[in-house]
Amino acid sequence: MPAKEARQASRQISLRRLETQIMEAQADSVTDVALTKIDSLTTATGNAMAQITRVTQLQRQLEMMAPDAAARLAFIADDHALGCAELLAELRRDLRRIR
């Protein structure tokens, strides 16, 4: 193979290797972002579930002290759960926007 053709072939091989490395780095980056999003959503969801459980326990305790307030306490607890669900939905939307 003449020297000129050998240099061109070598450049083409180097270029392909570089393109491969770039694609691998991009894939790694996209994967890291996806995993971070999953971790963030999992943390927020777990926290919301824990807080809803906490409110539910308090609701039961207060209902035992004031049974006539059960409906109002349930309304407040349900509103809290809906608020948590709304915030989680907003978080999911916000995470989708992050590329």
For each residue, the residues with C-beta under 8 A, 3 or more apart:
1: 5 6 9
2: 5 6
3: 6 7
4: 7 8
5: 1 2 8 9
6: 1 2 3 9 10
7: 3 4 10 11
8: 4 5 11 12
9: 1 5 6 12 13
10: 6 7 13 14
11: 7 8 14 15
12: 8 9 15 16
13: 9 10 16 17
14: 10 11 17 18
15: 11 12 18 19
16: 12 13 19 20
17: 13 14 20 21
18: 14 15 21 22
19: 15 16 22 23
20: 16 17 23 24
21: 17 18 24 25
22: 18 19 25 26
23: 19 20 26 27
24: 20 21 27 28
25: 21 22 28 29
26: 22 23 29 30
27: 23 24 30 31
28: 24 25 31 32
29: 25 26 32 33
30: 26 27 33 34
31: 27 28 34 35
32: 28 29 35 36
33: 29 30 36 37 98 99
34: 30 31 37 38
35: 31 32 38 39
36: 32 33 39 40
37: 33 34 40 41 95 98
38: 34 35 41 42
39: 35 36 42 43
40: 36 37 43 44 91 95
41: 37 38 44 45 88 91 92 95
42: 38 39 45 46
43: 39 40 46 47
44: 40 41 47 48 87 88 91
45: 41 42 48 49 88
46: 42 43 49 50
47: 43 44 50 51
48: 44 45 51 52 84 85 87 88
49: 45 46 52 53
50: 46 47 53 54
51: 47 48 54 55 80 84
52: 48 49 55 56 80 81 84
53: 49 50 56 57
54: 50 51 57 58
55: 51 52 58 59 77 80 81
56: 52 53 59 60 77
57: 53 54 60 61
58: 54 55 61 62
59: 55 56 62 63 73 74 76 77
60: 56 57 63 64
61: 57 58 64 65
62: 58 59 65 66 69 73
63: 59 60 66 67 69 70 73
64: 60 61 67
65: 61 62
66: 62 63 69 70
67: 63 64 70
68:
69: 62 63 66 72 73
70: 63 66 67 73 74
71: 74 75
72: 69 75 76
73: 59 62 63 69 70 76 77
74: 59 70 71 77 78
75: 71 72 78 79
76: 59 72 73 79 80
77: 55 56 59 73 74 80 81
78: 74 75 81 82
79: 75 76 82 83
80: 51 52 55 76 77 83 84
81: 52 55 77 78 84 85
82: 78 79 85 86
83: 79 80 86 87
84: 48 51 52 80 81 87 88
85: 48 81 82 88 89
86: 82 83 89 90
87: 44 48 83 84 90 91
88: 41 44 45 48 84 85 91 92
89: 85 86 92 93
90: 86 87 93 94
91: 40 41 44 87 88 94 95
92: 41 88 89 95 96
93: 89 90 96 97
94: 90 91 97 98
95: 37 40 41 91 92 98
96: 92 93
97: 93 94
98: 33 37 94 95
99: 33
